[in-house]
Amino acid sequence: MANSHESIKIDGAKLETPLTVRQVESHSIFGPLSRHFPCAYLALAGGILSLIADFFATHLPLVQYLGSIIDKLVFFAVPWLMFRMTYRQQAIVGWLAVKLALGITGIILAASGAVASFRGGQADAWPNLFLGLIWIPGVEFIPKIAPHQRYLTLARMALSLPCIYFGIKSGCWHWGY
């Protein structure tokens, strides 16, 4: 009888299309990760940090928190499955997750955050709009720009600094104090 670990096979070769390989290999963070370090450890560390942060944020006694921990343990299945992939395939999964998260965040920030700020007459409307538009993925998928996307990331970071500065200066952004 087959071992339960061997019963789940991951065919990560389907992720390695020429587009994804080119995008990941030329990326400033996921390029080195795809060659030297398994991203599954990053996903595992993120899951552990999430459990610790949730424990301190809920202010529940340990017994009650252990009852709700089962919901959070689902996120440990992702690193477990990722360990069955090659380093490049793990980097592609991480890259896709980051692009998806930044895309959703950028769209929400530009569409909902900016519109609500404009309607409310808040001073952070323009920084919200520009931050959302800056971080929506799209330009880096153009084949001529893909090899130079690390410079696009640096430009996005540089353009984000004034938006963050004016968002904080407007008084609408605060850090929960």
OpenMM code with the backbone's topology and positions (N, CA, C; nanometers):
from openmm import Vec3, app, unit

residues = "MET ALA ASN SER HIS GLU SER ILE LYS ILE ASP GLY ALA LYS LEU GLU THR PRO LEU THR VAL ARG GLN VAL GLU SER HIS SER ILE PHE GLY PRO LEU SER ARG HIS PHE PRO CYS ALA TYR LEU ALA LEU ALA GLY GLY ILE LEU SER LEU ILE ALA ASP PHE PHE ALA THR HIS LEU PRO LEU VAL GLN TYR LEU GLY SER ILE ILE ASP LYS LEU VAL PHE PHE ALA VAL PRO TRP LEU MET PHE ARG MET THR TYR ARG GLN GLN ALA ILE VAL GLY TRP LEU ALA VAL LYS LEU ALA LEU GLY ILE THR GLY ILE ILE LEU ALA ALA SER GLY ALA VAL ALA SER PHE ARG GLY GLY GLN ALA ASP ALA TRP PRO ASN LEU PHE LEU GLY LEU ILE TRP ILE PRO GLY VAL GLU PHE ILE PRO LYS ILE ALA PRO HIS GLN ARG TYR LEU THR LEU ALA ARG MET ALA LEU SER LEU PRO CYS ILE TYR PHE GLY ILE LYS SER GLY CYS TRP HIS TRP GLY TYR".split()
positions = [
    Vec3(0.0854, -0.1174, 0.0000),
    Vec3(0.0000, 0.0000, 0.0000),
    Vec3(0.0898, 0.1234, 0.0000),
    Vec3(0.0487, 0.2252, -0.0720),
    Vec3(0.1283, 0.3473, -0.0847),
    Vec3(0.1214, 0.4300, 0.0427),
    Vec3(0.2284, 0.4972, 0.0697),
    Vec3(0.2351, 0.5874, 0.1835),
    Vec3(0.1405, 0.7050, 0.1591),
    Vec3(0.0817, 0.7591, 0.2649),
    Vec3(-0.0132, 0.8699, 0.2463),
    Vec3(0.0558, 0.9932, 0.1896),
    Vec3(0.1854, 1.0092, 0.2179),
    Vec3(0.2585, 1.1230, 0.1619),
    Vec3(0.2794, 1.1064, 0.0120),
    Vec3(0.2892, 0.9835, -0.0338),
    Vec3(0.3095, 0.9586, -0.1757),
    Vec3(0.1783, 0.9609, -0.2533),
    Vec3(0.0656, 0.9519, -0.1837),
    Vec3(-0.0627, 0.9471, -0.2535),
    Vec3(-0.1003, 1.0813, -0.3141),
    Vec3(-0.0469, 1.1898, -0.2581),
    Vec3(-0.0759, 1.3219, -0.3129),
    Vec3(0.0421, 1.3630, -0.3990),
    Vec3(0.0190, 1.3704, -0.5266),
    Vec3(0.1236, 1.4112, -0.6195),
    Vec3(0.0930, 1.5517, -0.6687),
    Vec3(0.1951, 1.6323, -0.6802),
    Vec3(0.1812, 1.7683, -0.7289),
    Vec3(0.2499, 1.7762, -0.8643),
    Vec3(0.1733, 1.8089, -0.9664),
    Vec3(0.2307, 1.8252, -1.0991),
    Vec3(0.2561, 1.9741, -1.1214),
    Vec3(0.3678, 2.0207, -1.0697),
    Vec3(0.4023, 2.1616, -1.0809),
    Vec3(0.4581, 2.1990, -1.2157),
    Vec3(0.4833, 2.1000, -1.3020),
    Vec3(0.5385, 2.1297, -1.4341),
    Vec3(0.4402, 2.2113, -1.5181),
    Vec3(0.3116, 2.1997, -1.4877),
    Vec3(0.2120, 2.2776, -1.5624),
    Vec3(0.2233, 2.4273, -1.5334),
    Vec3(0.2845, 2.4618, -1.4195),
    Vec3(0.3040, 2.6028, -1.3854),
    Vec3(0.4183, 2.6660, -1.4629),
    Vec3(0.5101, 2.5839, -1.5109),
    Vec3(0.6306, 2.6343, -1.5752),
    Vec3(0.6074, 2.6616, -1.7234),
    Vec3(0.5306, 2.7625, -1.7515),
    Vec3(0.5128, 2.8073, -1.8887),
    Vec3(0.6243, 2.9068, -1.9204),
    Vec3(0.6494, 2.9341, -2.0472),
    Vec3(0.7546, 3.0317, -2.0787),
    Vec3(0.7290, 3.1694, -2.0163),
    Vec3(0.6035, 3.2103, -2.0079),
    Vec3(0.5713, 3.3399, -1.9481),
    Vec3(0.6053, 3.3424, -1.7994),
    Vec3(0.5609, 3.2403, -1.7256),
    Vec3(0.5855, 3.2409, -1.5810),
    Vec3(0.7333, 3.2239, -1.5488),
    Vec3(0.8034, 3.1413, -1.6244),
    Vec3(0.9468, 3.1231, -1.6003),
    Vec3(1.0202, 3.2540, -1.6253),
    Vec3(0.9871, 3.3232, -1.7344),
    Vec3(1.0513, 3.4518, -1.7658),
    Vec3(1.0199, 3.5555, -1.6584),
    Vec3(0.8961, 3.5595, -1.6122),
    Vec3(0.8579, 3.6562, -1.5103),
    Vec3(0.9291, 3.6296, -1.3777),
    Vec3(0.9345, 3.5042, -1.3367),
    Vec3(0.9943, 3.4706, -1.2080),
    Vec3(1.1461, 3.4854, -1.2127),
    Vec3(1.2086, 3.4398, -1.3194),
    Vec3(1.3546, 3.4467, -1.3278),
    Vec3(1.4043, 3.5906, -1.3323),
    Vec3(1.3269, 3.6821, -1.3880),
    Vec3(1.3711, 3.8216, -1.3970),
    Vec3(1.3240, 3.9054, -1.2784),
    Vec3(1.2509, 3.8451, -1.1854),
    Vec3(1.2001, 3.9199, -1.0707),
    Vec3(1.3115, 3.9399, -0.9689),
    Vec3(1.3101, 4.0542, -0.9021),
    Vec3(1.4184, 4.0869, -0.8091),
    Vec3(1.4134, 4.0045, -0.6809),
    Vec3(1.2980, 3.9551, -0.6420),
    Vec3(1.2871, 3.8741, -0.5201),
    Vec3(1.2711, 3.7261, -0.5544),
    Vec3(1.1792, 3.6942, -0.6416),
    Vec3(1.1512, 3.5544, -0.6705),
    Vec3(1.2549, 3.4906, -0.7629),
    Vec3(1.3334, 3.5699, -0.8343),
    Vec3(1.4408, 3.5143, -0.9163),
    Vec3(1.5449, 3.4431, -0.8326),
    Vec3(1.6052, 3.5112, -0.7334),
    Vec3(1.7006, 3.4398, -0.6474),
    Vec3(1.6360, 3.3273, -0.5658),
    Vec3(1.5103, 3.3466, -0.5257),
    Vec3(1.4431, 3.2399, -0.4505),
    Vec3(1.4266, 3.1151, -0.5359),
    Vec3(1.3982, 3.1340, -0.6640),
    Vec3(1.3755, 3.0185, -0.7506),
    Vec3(1.5026, 2.9380, -0.7721),
    Vec3(1.6179, 2.9976, -0.7477),
    Vec3(1.7435, 2.9267, -0.7670),
    Vec3(1.8046, 2.8730, -0.6379),
    Vec3(1.7748, 2.9353, -0.5223),
    Vec3(1.8514, 2.9022, -0.4027),
    Vec3(1.7705, 2.8659, -0.2784),
    Vec3(1.6429, 2.8950, -0.2722),
    Vec3(1.5702, 2.8812, -0.1462),
    Vec3(1.4271, 2.8356, -0.1730),
    Vec3(1.3764, 2.7399, -0.0970),
    Vec3(1.2370, 2.6980, -0.1160),
    Vec3(1.1386, 2.7989, -0.0553),
    Vec3(1.0448, 2.8423, -0.1341),
    Vec3(0.9432, 2.9383, -0.0883),
    Vec3(0.8468, 2.8744, 0.0120),
    Vec3(0.8451, 2.7428, 0.0188),
    Vec3(0.7566, 2.6765, 0.1140),
    Vec3(0.7924, 2.7153, 0.2570),
    Vec3(0.9203, 2.7407, 0.2839),
    Vec3(0.9593, 2.7858, 0.4178),
    Vec3(0.9017, 2.9233, 0.4484),
    Vec3(0.8938, 3.0102, 0.3475),
    Vec3(0.8333, 3.1416, 0.3684),
    Vec3(0.6841, 3.1286, 0.3970),
    Vec3(0.6166, 3.0396, 0.3252),
    Vec3(0.4738, 3.0174, 0.3494),
    Vec3(0.4520, 2.9578, 0.4882),
    Vec3(0.5391, 2.8667, 0.5300),
    Vec3(0.5291, 2.8078, 0.6628),
    Vec3(0.5530, 2.9122, 0.7713),
    Vec3(0.6541, 2.9972, 0.7511),
    Vec3(0.6810, 3.1047, 0.8481),
    Vec3(0.5643, 3.2024, 0.8541),
    Vec3(0.5028, 3.2323, 0.7397),
    Vec3(0.3861, 3.3201, 0.7385),
    Vec3(0.2690, 3.2601, 0.8145),
    Vec3(0.2487, 3.1301, 0.8005),
    Vec3(0.1415, 3.0642, 0.8750),
    Vec3(0.1653, 3.0661, 1.0247),
    Vec3(0.2905, 3.0419, 1.0657),
    Vec3(0.3237, 3.0442, 1.2086),
    Vec3(0.3081, 3.1847, 1.2646),
    Vec3(0.3588, 3.2844, 1.1920),
    Vec3(0.3444, 3.4231, 1.2377),
    Vec3(0.1980, 3.4658, 1.2440),
    Vec3(0.1171, 3.4155, 1.1509),
    Vec3(-0.0257, 3.4453, 1.1526),
    Vec3(-0.0928, 3.3874, 1.2772),
    Vec3(-0.0569, 3.2654, 1.3138),
    Vec3(-0.1128, 3.2058, 1.4353),
    Vec3(-0.0739, 3.2854, 1.5593),
    Vec3(0.0529, 3.3252, 1.5664),
    Vec3(0.1001, 3.4013, 1.6821),
    Vec3(0.0322, 3.5378, 1.6875),
    Vec3(0.0233, 3.6054, 1.5728),
    Vec3(-0.0403, 3.7376, 1.5701),
    Vec3(-0.1880, 3.7282, 1.6047),
    Vec3(-0.2566, 3.6248, 1.5560),
    Vec3(-0.3980, 3.6076, 1.5892),
    Vec3(-0.4172, 3.5811, 1.7380),
    Vec3(-0.3269, 3.5052, 1.7967),
    Vec3(-0.3373, 3.4764, 1.9393),
    Vec3(-0.3271, 3.6049, 2.0211),
    Vec3(-0.2316, 3.6914, 1.9874),
    Vec3(-0.2154, 3.8158, 2.0629),
    Vec3(-0.3221, 3.9190, 2.0284),
    Vec3(-0.3813, 3.9109, 1.9107),
    Vec3(-0.4829, 4.0084, 1.8705),
    Vec3(-0.6205, 3.9754, 1.9274),
    Vec3(-0.6485, 3.8471, 1.9527),
    Vec3(-0.7828, 3.8106, 1.9975),
    Vec3(-0.8029, 3.8290, 2.1467),
    Vec3(-0.6974, 3.8243, 2.2251),
    Vec3(-0.7046, 3.8382, 2.3711),
    Vec3(-0.7955, 3.7322, 2.4326),
    Vec3(-0.7972, 3.6146, 2.3714),
    Vec3(-0.8754, 3.5034, 2.4250),
    Vec3(-0.7873, 3.4186, 2.5156),
    Vec3(-0.8473, 3.3514, 2.6121),
    Vec3(-0.7696, 3.2545, 2.6892),
    Vec3(-0.7203, 3.1424, 2.5968),
    Vec3(-0.6142, 3.0772, 2.6376),
    Vec3(-0.5510, 2.9764, 2.5537),
    Vec3(-0.6478, 2.8637, 2.5161),
    Vec3(-0.7347, 2.8249, 2.6071),
    Vec3(-0.8279, 2.7151, 2.5803),
    Vec3(-0.9263, 2.7533, 2.4695),
    Vec3(-0.9795, 2.8745, 2.4742),
    Vec3(-1.0723, 2.9186, 2.3700),
    Vec3(-1.0003, 2.9378, 2.2376),
    Vec3(-0.8756, 2.9851, 2.2427),
    Vec3(-0.8004, 3.0053, 2.1190),
    Vec3(-0.7698, 2.8719, 2.0522),
    Vec3(-0.7395, 2.7689, 2.1298),
    Vec3(-0.7119, 2.6382, 2.0716),
    Vec3(-0.8338, 2.5811, 2.0016),
    Vec3(-0.9528, 2.6179, 2.0455),
    Vec3(-1.0737, 2.5738, 1.9780),
    Vec3(-1.0903, 2.6364, 1.8406),
    Vec3(-1.0412, 2.7574, 1.8231),
    Vec3(-1.0551, 2.8247, 1.6933),
    Vec3(-0.9324, 2.8067, 1.6052),
    Vec3(-0.8331, 2.7344, 1.6542),
    Vec3(-0.7090, 2.7194, 1.5781),
    Vec3(-0.7270, 2.6259, 1.4584),
    Vec3(-0.8266, 2.5395, 1.4623),
    Vec3(-0.8490, 2.4438, 1.3540),
    Vec3(-0.8751, 2.5165, 1.2223),
    Vec3(-0.9443, 2.6290, 1.2280),
    Vec3(-0.9699, 2.7062, 1.1071),
    Vec3(-0.8400, 2.7572, 1.0456),
    Vec3(-0.7442, 2.7897, 1.1293),
    Vec3(-0.6196, 2.8471, 1.0814),
    Vec3(-0.5212, 2.7409, 1.0337),
    Vec3(-0.5399, 2.6174, 1.0735),
    Vec3(-0.4480, 2.5109, 1.0345),
    Vec3(-0.4608, 2.4734, 0.8875),
    Vec3(-0.5662, 2.5160, 0.8229),
    Vec3(-0.5824, 2.4900, 0.6803),
    Vec3(-0.4671, 2.5529, 0.6024),
    Vec3(-0.4158, 2.6649, 0.6513),
    Vec3(-0.3099, 2.7340, 0.5804),
    Vec3(-0.1763, 2.6606, 0.5879),
    Vec3(-0.1642, 2.5583, 0.6698),
    Vec3(-0.0426, 2.4789, 0.6730),
    Vec3(-0.0420, 2.3716, 0.5650),
    Vec3(-0.1539, 2.3523, 0.4976),
    Vec3(-0.1570, 2.2577, 0.3861),
    Vec3(-0.0810, 2.3128, 0.2659),
    Vec3(-0.0785, 2.4431, 0.2491),
    Vec3(-0.0096, 2.5034, 0.1351),
    Vec3(0.1403, 2.4763, 0.1397),
    Vec3(0.2102, 2.5043, 0.2510),
    Vec3(0.3524, 2.4708, 0.2521),
    Vec3(0.3781, 2.3205, 0.2389),
    Vec3(0.2901, 2.2405, 0.2958),
    Vec3(0.3060, 2.0954, 0.2868),
    Vec3(0.3018, 2.0506, 0.1412),
    Vec3(0.2106, 2.1086, 0.0623),
    Vec3(0.2032, 2.0754, -0.0802),
    Vec3(0.3196, 2.1375, -0.1578),
    Vec3(0.3630, 2.2558, -0.1166),
    Vec3(0.4707, 2.3232, -0.1888),
    Vec3(0.6040, 2.2498, -0.1731),
    Vec3(0.6236, 2.1792, -0.0625),
    Vec3(0.7483, 2.1059, -0.0445),
    Vec3(0.7657, 1.9956, -0.1483),
    Vec3(0.6599, 1.9575, -0.2167),
    Vec3(0.6666, 1.8540, -0.3186),
    Vec3(0.7007, 1.9110, -0.4560),
    Vec3(0.7262, 2.0402, -0.4635),
    Vec3(0.7588, 2.1067, -0.5902),
    Vec3(0.9063, 2.1441, -0.5936),
    Vec3(0.9538, 2.1753, -0.7133),
    Vec3(1.0905, 2.2239, -0.7261),
    Vec3(1.0969, 2.3687, -0.6776),
    Vec3(1.2184, 2.4191, -0.6592),
    Vec3(1.2346, 2.5573, -0.6131),
    Vec3(1.1702, 2.6554, -0.7105),
    Vec3(1.1876, 2.6330, -0.8403),
    Vec3(1.1298, 2.7234, -0.9401),
    Vec3(0.9773, 2.7205, -0.9332),
    Vec3(0.9194, 2.6019, -0.9198),
    Vec3(0.7737, 2.5913, -0.9119),
    Vec3(0.7217, 2.6581, -0.7858),
    Vec3(0.7943, 2.6464, -0.6746),
    Vec3(0.7547, 2.7154, -0.5520),
    Vec3(0.7616, 2.8659, -0.5708),
    Vec3(0.8647, 2.9134, -0.6401),
    Vec3(0.8763, 3.0571, -0.6658),
    Vec3(0.7637, 3.1059, -0.7557),
    Vec3(0.7230, 3.0238, -0.8507),
    Vec3(0.6113, 3.0623, -0.9385),
    Vec3(0.4826, 3.0731, -0.8574),
    Vec3(0.4585, 2.9788, -0.7669),
    Vec3(0.3387, 2.9857, -0.6821),
    Vec3(0.3424, 3.1112, -0.5953),
    Vec3(0.4580, 3.1397, -0.5355),
    Vec3(0.4716, 3.2607, -0.4545),
    Vec3(0.4531, 3.3874, -0.5359),
    Vec3(0.5115, 3.3900, -0.6548),
    Vec3(0.4975, 3.5056, -0.7432),
    Vec3(0.3515, 3.5276, -0.7817),
    Vec3(0.2814, 3.4188, -0.8170),
    Vec3(0.1393, 3.4301, -0.8519),
    Vec3(0.0571, 3.4797, -0.7335),
    Vec3(0.0881, 3.4313, -0.6132),
    Vec3(0.0138, 3.4746, -0.4944),
    Vec3(0.0358, 3.6231, -0.4679),
    Vec3(0.1604, 3.6682, -0.4822),
    Vec3(0.1899, 3.8100, -0.4587),
    Vec3(0.1233, 3.8975, -0.5653),
    Vec3(0.1305, 3.8573, -0.6905),
    Vec3(0.0664, 3.9360, -0.7977),
    Vec3(-0.0844, 3.9422, -0.7776),
    Vec3(-0.1444, 3.8308, -0.7391),
    Vec3(-0.2887, 3.8294, -0.7153),
    Vec3(-0.3251, 3.9185, -0.5976),
    Vec3(-0.2491, 3.9094, -0.4892),
    Vec3(-0.2776, 3.9907, -0.3705),
    Vec3(-0.2586, 4.1396, -0.3998),
    Vec3(-0.1494, 4.1742, -0.4685),
    Vec3(-0.1273, 4.3151, -0.5022),
    Vec3(-0.2313, 4.3667, -0.6014),
    Vec3(-0.2738, 4.2808, -0.6926),
    Vec3(-0.3771, 4.3214, -0.7876),
    Vec3(-0.5100, 4.3504, -0.7196),
    Vec3(-0.5505, 4.2606, -0.6321),
    Vec3(-0.6766, 4.2809, -0.5609),
    Vec3(-0.6678, 4.4029, -0.4703),
    Vec3(-0.5550, 4.4168, -0.3983),
    Vec3(-0.5372, 4.5317, -0.3099),
    Vec3(-0.5348, 4.6619, -0.3885),
    Vec3(-0.4636, 4.6639, -0.5013),
    Vec3(-0.4572, 4.7843, -0.5833),
    Vec3(-0.5931, 4.8242, -0.6388),
    Vec3(-0.6681, 4.7265, -0.6849),
    Vec3(-0.8013, 4.7560, -0.7393),
    Vec3(-0.8943, 4.8067, -0.6299),
    Vec3(-0.8910, 4.7436, -0.5135),
    Vec3(-0.9764, 4.7893, -0.4034),
    Vec3(-0.9364, 4.9286, -0.3586),
    Vec3(-0.8065, 4.9532, -0.3482),
    Vec3(-0.7589, 5.0840, -0.3038),
    Vec3(-0.7954, 5.1921, -0.4044),
    Vec3(-0.7770, 5.1643, -0.5335),
    Vec3(-0.8069, 5.2648, -0.6357),
    Vec3(-0.9578, 5.2831, -0.6540),
    Vec3(-1.0321, 5.1743, -0.6517),
    Vec3(-1.1758, 5.1846, -0.6782),
    Vec3(-1.2536, 5.2253, -0.5541),
    Vec3(-1.2447, 5.1452, -0.4508),
    Vec3(-1.3262, 5.1715, -0.3320),
    Vec3(-1.2683, 5.2793, -0.2426),
    Vec3(-1.1399, 5.2677, -0.2116),
    Vec3(-1.0785, 5.3632, -0.1192),
    Vec3(-1.0778, 5.5048, -0.1721),
    Vec3(-1.0403, 5.5207, -0.2979),
    Vec3(-1.0351, 5.6549, -0.3553),
    Vec3(-1.1758, 5.7128, -0.3729),
    Vec3(-1.2689, 5.6302, -0.4184),
    Vec3(-1.4057, 5.6799, -0.4390),
    Vec3(-1.4676, 5.7217, -0.3063),
    Vec3(-1.4503, 5.6393, -0.2042),
    Vec3(-1.5053, 5.6749, -0.0730),
    Vec3(-1.4383, 5.8004, -0.0182),
    Vec3(-1.3086, 5.8143, -0.0401),
    Vec3(-1.2386, 5.9341, 0.0080),
    Vec3(-1.2810, 6.0585, -0.0682),
    Vec3(-1.3000, 6.0447, -0.1993),
    Vec3(-1.3458, 6.1598, -0.2772),
    Vec3(-1.4862, 6.2022, -0.2351),
    Vec3(-1.5750, 6.1043, -0.2167),
    Vec3(-1.7122, 6.1368, -0.1751),
    Vec3(-1.7165, 6.1996, -0.0370),
    Vec3(-1.6292, 6.1519, 0.0522),
    Vec3(-1.6265, 6.2056, 0.1876),
    Vec3(-1.5480, 6.3347, 0.1997),
    Vec3(-1.4846, 6.3778, 0.0903),
    Vec3(-1.4061, 6.4999, 0.0943),
    Vec3(-1.2798, 6.4877, 0.1780),
    Vec3(-1.2285, 6.3669, 0.1907),
    Vec3(-1.1089, 6.3462, 0.2717),
    Vec3(-0.9837, 6.3802, 0.1908),
    Vec3(-0.8799, 6.4191, 0.2623),
    Vec3(-0.7568, 6.4634, 0.1970),
    Vec3(-0.6731, 6.3479, 0.1442),
    Vec3(-0.7043, 6.2247, 0.1817),
    Vec3(-0.6237, 6.1121, 0.1357),
    Vec3(-0.6774, 6.0489, 0.0075),
    Vec3(-0.7677, 6.1132, -0.0620),
    Vec3(-0.8270, 6.0568, -0.1826),
    Vec3(-0.7231, 6.0388, -0.2934),
    Vec3(-0.6434, 6.1416, -0.3187),
    Vec3(-0.5426, 6.1319, -0.4242),
    Vec3(-0.4337, 6.0304, -0.3912),
    Vec3(-0.3785, 6.0287, -0.2687),
    Vec3(-0.2805, 5.9231, -0.2383),
    Vec3(-0.3378, 5.7818, -0.2512),
    Vec3(-0.4629, 5.7613, -0.2106),
    Vec3(-0.5258, 5.6299, -0.2271),
    Vec3(-0.5352, 5.5911, -0.3735),
    Vec3(-0.5790, 5.6840, -0.4557),
    Vec3(-0.5933, 5.6565, -0.5982),
    Vec3(-0.4589, 5.6243, -0.6619),
    Vec3(-0.3582, 5.7061, -0.6350),
    Vec3(-0.2282, 5.6842, -0.6971),
    Vec3(-0.1616, 5.5568, -0.6474),
    Vec3(-0.1728, 5.5270, -0.5181),
    Vec3(-0.1153, 5.4018, -0.4676),
    Vec3(-0.1814, 5.2805, -0.5324),
    Vec3(-0.3125, 5.2861, -0.5468),
    Vec3(-0.3825, 5.1760, -0.6121),
    Vec3(-0.3401, 5.1592, -0.7568),
    Vec3(-0.3285, 5.2698, -0.8294),
    Vec3(-0.2896, 5.2622, -0.9699),
    Vec3(-0.1437, 5.2201, -0.9875),
    Vec3(-0.0584, 5.2615, -0.8962),
    Vec3(0.0837, 5.2258, -0.9055),
    Vec3(0.1037, 5.0756, -0.8903),
    Vec3(0.0313, 5.0134, -0.7979),
    Vec3(0.0577, 4.8746, -0.7637),
    Vec3(-0.0315, 4.7734, -0.8347),
    Vec3(-0.1211, 4.8170, -0.9228),
    Vec3(-0.1990, 4.7201, -1.0012),
    Vec3(-0.1043, 4.6546, -1.1013),
    Vec3(-0.0917, 4.5217, -1.0975),
    Vec3(-0.0023, 4.4545, -1.1927),
    Vec3(-0.0553, 4.4667, -1.3347),
    Vec3(0.0343, 4.4707, -1.4289),
    Vec3(-0.0069, 4.4746, -1.5683),
    Vec3(0.1059, 4.5102, -1.6617),
    Vec3(0.1775, 4.6172, -1.6325),
    Vec3(0.2822, 4.6648, -1.7222),
    Vec3(0.3956, 4.5638, -1.7316),
    Vec3(0.4246, 4.4933, -1.6226),
    Vec3(0.5372, 4.4003, -1.6220),
    Vec3(0.5141, 4.2768, -1.7077),
    Vec3(0.3925, 4.2564, -1.7584),
    Vec3(0.3653, 4.1419, -1.8437),
    Vec3(0.3952, 4.1697, -1.9902),
    Vec3(0.4281, 4.2925, -2.0238),
    Vec3(0.4693, 4.3237, -2.1603),
    Vec3(0.6058, 4.2590, -2.1832),
    Vec3(0.6216, 4.1798, -2.2906),
    Vec3(0.7448, 4.1023, -2.3074),
    Vec3(0.8740, 4.1858, -2.3078),
    Vec3(0.8713, 4.3070, -2.3587),
    Vec3(0.9925, 4.3885, -2.3610),
    Vec3(1.0264, 4.4449, -2.2232),
    Vec3(0.9288, 4.4561, -2.1356),
    Vec3(0.9511, 4.5112, -2.0023),
    Vec3(0.9840, 4.4007, -1.9026),
    Vec3(0.9411, 4.2783, -1.9282),
    Vec3(0.9588, 4.1680, -1.8340),
    Vec3(1.1037, 4.1496, -1.7867),
    Vec3(1.2036, 4.1559, -1.8743),
    Vec3(1.3403, 4.1391, -1.8229),
    Vec3(1.3870, 4.2533, -1.7319),
    Vec3(1.3180, 4.3660, -1.7357),
    Vec3(1.3577, 4.4831, -1.6574),
    Vec3(1.2590, 4.5141, -1.5452),
    Vec3(1.1817, 4.4145, -1.5026),
    Vec3(1.0769, 4.4419, -1.4047),
    Vec3(1.1311, 4.4760, -1.2668),
    Vec3(1.2564, 4.4427, -1.2376),
    Vec3(1.3123, 4.4835, -1.1078),
    Vec3(1.3226, 4.6355, -1.1007),
    Vec3(1.3465, 4.7001, -1.2155),
    Vec3(1.3513, 4.8463, -1.2163),
    Vec3(1.2103, 4.9042, -1.2037),
    Vec3(1.1128, 4.8342, -1.2588),
    Vec3(0.9735, 4.8760, -1.2434),
    Vec3(0.9322, 4.8682, -1.0964),
    Vec3(0.9759, 4.7642, -1.0263),
    Vec3(0.9453, 4.7512, -0.8838),
    Vec3(1.0109, 4.8637, -0.8042),
    Vec3(1.1345, 4.8946, -0.8356),
    Vec3(1.2017, 5.0060, -0.7678),
    Vec3(1.1316, 5.1387, -0.7965),
    Vec3(1.0860, 5.1573, -0.9203),
    Vec3(1.0122, 5.2799, -0.9541),
    Vec3(0.8798, 5.2856, -0.8786),
    Vec3(0.8120, 5.1721, -0.8659),
    Vec3(0.6868, 5.1695, -0.7900),
    Vec3(0.7106, 5.2065, -0.6442),
    Vec3(0.8190, 5.1534, -0.5869),
    Vec3(0.8506, 5.1872, -0.4479),
    Vec3(0.8821, 5.3360, -0.4338),
    Vec3(0.9580, 5.3897, -0.5290),
    Vec3(0.9928, 5.5323, -0.5230),
    Vec3(0.8695, 5.6199, -0.5403),
    Vec3(0.7774, 5.5807, -0.6271),
    Vec3(0.6546, 5.6582, -0.6457),
    Vec3(0.5592, 5.6431, -0.5276),
    Vec3(0.5704, 5.5327, -0.4543),
    Vec3(0.4832, 5.5120, -0.3391),
    Vec3(0.5205, 5.6017, -0.2218),
    Vec3(0.6466, 5.6354, -0.2098),
    Vec3(0.6906, 5.7163, -0.0957),
    Vec3(0.6191, 5.8510, -0.0867),
    Vec3(0.6086, 5.9297, -0.1965),
    Vec3(0.5327, 6.0551, -0.1837),
    Vec3(0.3849, 6.0327, -0.1519),
    Vec3(0.3259, 5.9268, -0.2080),
    Vec3(0.1847, 5.8986, -0.1788),
    Vec3(0.1662, 5.8657, -0.0308),
    Vec3(0.2562, 5.7865, 0.0242),
    Vec3(0.2475, 5.7517, 0.1658),
    Vec3(0.2696, 5.8754, 0.2515),
    Vec3(0.3663, 5.9573, 0.2116),
    Vec3(0.3943, 6.0801, 0.2867),
    Vec3(0.2714, 6.1708, 0.2912),
    Vec3(0.2095, 6.1943, 0.1746),
    Vec3(0.0935, 6.2837, 0.1713),
    Vec3(-0.0288, 6.2200, 0.2376),
    Vec3(-0.0390, 6.0867, 0.2343),
    Vec3(-0.1481, 6.0195, 0.3043),
    Vec3(-0.1368, 6.0353, 0.4546),
    Vec3(-0.0136, 6.0250, 0.5056),
    Vec3(0.0084, 6.0422, 0.6497),
    Vec3(-0.0065, 6.1892, 0.6876),
    Vec3(0.0467, 6.2777, 0.6031),
    Vec3(0.0411, 6.4214, 0.6323),
    Vec3(-0.1029, 6.4733, 0.6332),
    Vec3(-0.1889, 6.4107, 0.5528),
    Vec3(-0.3284, 6.4561, 0.5477),
    Vec3(-0.4018, 6.4302, 0.6787),
    Vec3(-0.3487, 6.3416, 0.7608),
    Vec3(-0.4108, 6.3124, 0.8882),
    Vec3(-0.5164, 6.2034, 0.8807),
    Vec3(-0.5455, 6.1557, 0.7612),
    Vec3(-0.6477, 6.0521, 0.7475),
    Vec3(-0.5910, 5.9134, 0.7740),
    Vec3(-0.4614, 5.8960, 0.7492),
    Vec3(-0.3991, 5.7674, 0.7763),
    Vec3(-0.3374, 5.7733, 0.9143),
    Vec3(-0.3641, 5.6740, 0.9936),
    Vec3(-0.3038, 5.6666, 1.1263),
    Vec3(-0.2713, 5.5211, 1.1543),
    Vec3(-0.1940, 5.4984, 1.2538),
    Vec3(-0.1432, 5.3654, 1.2827),
    Vec3(-0.2128, 5.3030, 1.4036),
    Vec3(-0.3348, 5.3413, 1.4314),
    Vec3(-0.4124, 5.2769, 1.5362),
    Vec3(-0.3841, 5.3244, 1.6763),
    Vec3(-0.3278, 5.4415, 1.6918),
    Vec3(-0.2994, 5.4926, 1.8269),
    Vec3(-0.4106, 5.5791, 1.8755),
] * unit.nanometer
topology = app.Topology()
chain = topology.addChain("A")
for resn in residues:
    res = topology.addResidue(resn, chain)
    for name in ("N", "CA", "C"):
        topology.addAtom(name, app.Element.getBySymbol(name[0]), res)
